[in-house]
Amino acid sequence: MKDFQTRQKIAILRVLKDAYDPVGSSQIAEELKSHGFELCGRTIRLYLQEMEQEGLVTPAKRGRDGGRTLTYLGHEEVRNALVKERVSLLASRVDSLASQVTFDPVTRQGLVALNLTLLDRLHLPGAIREILPVFRDGMSMGRLVAFGRPGETIGGFLIPPGKVAVGTVCSVTLNGVLLGSRVPTRSLFGGVLEIENKTPIRFSDVIFYSGTSLDPLEVFIKAKLTTVRKAARTGSGRIGAGFREFPSSALPEVERVSQLMHEIGVGGCLMIGKPNQALLDFPVEEDRTGFLINGGLNPMAAVEEAGFPTASHALSTVFDFNKLIHYEELVDLVMREEY
């Protein structure tokens, strides 16, 4: 019984994690049906009260059903829960997040996928000095970011005291935009990409999405396998990148969308291969074409390499494109001490 109740609680936490805004018990009950649970509002409210006492959720506003959001501890609980069930979860999570992307590069409206990184508030000035060269050298997913102060929320993620959050556009955004253009993409792996004079040369390490529950770039950053700081300053080094493939018949559309997203500040395509040909020695399936895309966490990899501890959450949430800011506005925030 206790194990079953734990699964129910984890399912509720997952609903809150995937929600863009605070969620009440009625909406949670509807969402839980897709997780295989039929719970009444009263039961859900009891669970929410217990999890609030445990520090996993927090009320968004007063009232019996004013909605809840996850705390930092709540996000960690979801990440660490039910490890056996999380094998191969990342591939599913990529597809799920891509389906939530509604961004239209023509109208410049909609939701983009976001990675979130927490760091100590006092480290922000130093961190910004590290991420500026990465953005300027085009080793990120565009030029736009989100920023959150202690006590604020980004996509339902509550920022804890003493911390700030920097949101970088996730490469899954491109998957979602292409899906909206009726181009299905398959995310194969994330890896450490060696570049020389800003040209991709080879992958030194890769982790396939189908066989892991962890984001590859998060793993590579903590393992100190990247040299993004060096790459941004010299043009040569090891950066995070993803490998995708798509139907070769859609090549003109992929090129068009990639160029458009680059122009408006959320692009990150590094290289597009040729139909039915291997890309950097990695083969593609018949009638498909491979392409490389920057890792969305590359700017934060540079921060970690510089000695500033970070806690990154890839594939975290979706976020309104029009609430993103240019990365150089982070400098203004520090200058005005508005953090």
N, C-alpha and C positions, 0 to 999 in steps of 0.2 A: 504493500500500500504506500509506504513512504517513498519508494522508488517511483511509483506512478505519479504521486503528488509532485515530486521533484521535476518530472518530465513536463507536467502541466505548468509549473512555474517557469521553467526554461522556455516553454512555448510562448508564454505571456511576455517574457523578456525579449524574445525574438520579434514578436509583433511590435513592441515598443521601439526596438532597435531599427526596424525597417520603416517605421513611421516618420514622416517628414515633420509633423506637428504633434503636440501632446495628444494622447489618445485616452478616451474614457472607456468604461467597462462595456458599454453597449457595442462600440466599434470593435473592441478587443474580442468580444464574443463572436462577432461575425468573422473576423480574421482567423480565429482559432479553428474554425471549421475546416480551413484548408490544411491545418496541421493535424487533423483527425481528432479534435477534441470538441465535445459539445458541453459547454459550461454555461450556467446561468449567471446573470449579472451579480447576484449576491455572492456566489462563490468566488467570482473574479475579484470583487471588491475586498473580500476577506484575504485573498492571496496578496492583493496590492498593499493592504495594510501591513501584512507580515513582512513583505519585501521592503516597505518603507521603513519599518523598524530595523531591518537588517542593513539599511543604507543603500539598497539597490535601485530604488526608484524615489522620485520626489514629486510632490503635487505641483502642477503648473499654475494653479490658482485655487482659491478657496471654493468649497462646495463639495457635496458628496461625490459628484462625478465630474469634476472639473478637468479631468485629464491628468495623465502622468507622463513623465519623461525619465529616461535612464540616467543614473549618476555614472560617474567614472567606474565605480565598483560594479555597477550593473553591466556595463559594457565588458568589463573583464570577466564577469561571471559567464556571460554568453560565449565569449571567446574560449573559455576554458572548460565549458560544460560538455558532458557526454562525448568524450574524446573519440570513442569507438564509432559514434555515428557521424563524426566529422571527416572521416577518411573520404577523399575525393570531393569534399564539399566545395572546395574553391572553384572547380570548374562549373558547378551548379550555381554558385554565388555570382560568378562572372555573368552568366546568362541571365540570372534573375535581375541583377543590377542594370544590365543593358536594357532589359525590357522596361525598366522604370525611367529611363532617360527619355525626355520629351523635347529636348532642345532642337530647334530648327535653325540652322545657320543662315537661312535666308531672312527670316523674320527677326532673328536674334532674340527669341523668346523660348522659355521652357526650362527644364531641369537638366543639369549636368551631373555626372558622377563625381564624387569628391573623396579624396584621401584626407584624413585628419592627423595632425601631429601635435602632441602636447609637449611643451617645454616650460622650464621655469621662467616666470615673468622677468626676473632679473637678467636672464640670459638673452632676452630678445634682441637688444642692440647688437651683441656679438653675432647672434644667429643671422640677423639680416645682412650683416657684412659678408657672410659666407654664401647666402643664397643669391645675392645680386649677380655675381659673375655667371652663375649657372643659368639664370633666366636670360641674361644678356647674350650668352653664347648659344642659346637655342637648345639646351639639353633638358628642357622640361616640357610639360604638356601646355605649351602656350605661355602667355604672359600675365594671366589673371589668377588671383588667389582670394580666399576668404580669410577673415580674421575674427577671432573671438576673445573676449576678455574674461577674467574670472567671474563665474556666476551667470554668464550668458550661455545660450544654447546655439548650436549649429546643427541643423538637421536632426533635432531631437537629442543631440549629445550635449550634456551639461558639463561645462568647463569647471573643474574643481578650483578651490581657493589657491592662490599663489601660482597658478598656471595660466598660460595663454595657449590658444590653438591657432595653428596655421593650416588652412585647407588648400590643398593643391588639386588641380583638375586631374581626375583619374583617367588613364588611357582607355578604360571601358566606355568612356563617353563616345569615342569614335565608333565602337561596336554599336552603341545605341543609335547614333545618328545614321549609320549605314543601314541598320535594321529598319529605321523609318523610311529609308530610300529603297526598301525591299532588297537589300543586299545582306545575306546572312554571312557572318564571319565566324571563324572558329579560332579561339584562343588556344594555342598549343603549349607555350611555355614562357616563363620569364627567365632572364639570364643576365650574366655579367658580360657586357659587350666591350671588347677591346677596340678602341679607335686610335687611329694615327692621322695626324693632320686633319682632324674632324671627319675622317672617313671610316666607316665601320669595316673592321678586318675579320674578326672571328668572335665566337662565344667561347669564353674560358670556363664558364660554369652555367648549367641550366637546371631548372626544376620544372617538370611537366605539371600543368594544372590538374590533370586527371589523376594524379597520384599523391596529392598533398592536401592538407587542410590549412596550410600556412601560405601566406603570400610570399613568393620567392624573393622579391626585393627586400621585404622586411628581414628575411633570413640573411641575405647577403650583406645588408647594412650592418646588422649586429655582429656578423662574422668578420667584419672589416675586410671584405673582399673588393669593395669599390674604391676608386680613387677619383671621385667626381670633382673634388677641389682642384686636383692637378689637371684633369681633363679640361675644366672650364678656363683655366689660366694658360695652358700650353697647347690645347687642341689634341693632346694625346693622353690616354689613360683608360680607366675601366668604369663604365657607367651602367646603370640598370636599363634594360630594354625588354620589350615583349615581342613575341613572334606570333603573327596571325596569318591565316590564309582565307581566301574567299574564291567564289566561282570566277574563273577567268573571263567569262562573258561580261562580268560586271566591272572589268578593269577601267573603262572610261569613267564610270560613275565614281569609283573609288578615288581616282585621280582628281576628279572635279571636287568631290566633297573634301578631300584632304587639303587641297589648295585653298578652298573657301574657309575652312576652319583655321588654317594657318593665318589667313589675312585678318580674321576677327579676334585672334588671340587665344584660341584653344586647340591649336593643332600641335602635332608632335611626330608626324610620320618621318622616319629617318631614311627609309629605302623601300622601294617597291620592286619586286622581282619580275621575272618573265614567266608567262604561262608554262606550266608543266616542267619548270626548271628549278633545281635546288637553289636556295638562297643562303649564302654563307655555309655551304656544305650540308644544309638541312633540307631534305627532300620534301616535296608537297605531293598531295594526292593528285590523281589524274584529273585534268580539266580545272585545276585550281592554281592560284598564284599566291605567293607568300609576300608579306611585307613586315617591316620592322617599325616599332614605335617606341618613343622615349618612355621610360618609367616615370610615372607621375611623382614618385617620391625622390627623384634625383636631387632636387634642391635640399631636401631634408637629410639626404645622405651626406652632403657636404657639411651640414651643421654637425652631424654625428662625428664625422671625420675630424672636425676641428676641436673636438673634445667637449661639446655641449650635449649632455644626455637628452635623448628624445624618447617619446613613446608614440610610435606611429601606428595608425589603424588604416590599412589600405581597404579599398572597397567599402568605405564607411557608410555613405549616405548619398542622397541626391540633394541638389542645392540649386536655388534660383539663379540663373545666369546673370540676371540684372543686379544681383546683390554682390557679385564679384567685384574686386577692385584691381587696378593695375599694381603689379608687384612694387613699383617705385613708391606707391602711396604708403607702404610700410615704413619707409624712411621718414615720411612726414609724420606718421603716428609717433615715432620715437622722438623726433625733434620737438613735437608738441607735448611729449610725455603723456599721451593719451592711451596708455596701455596698463 
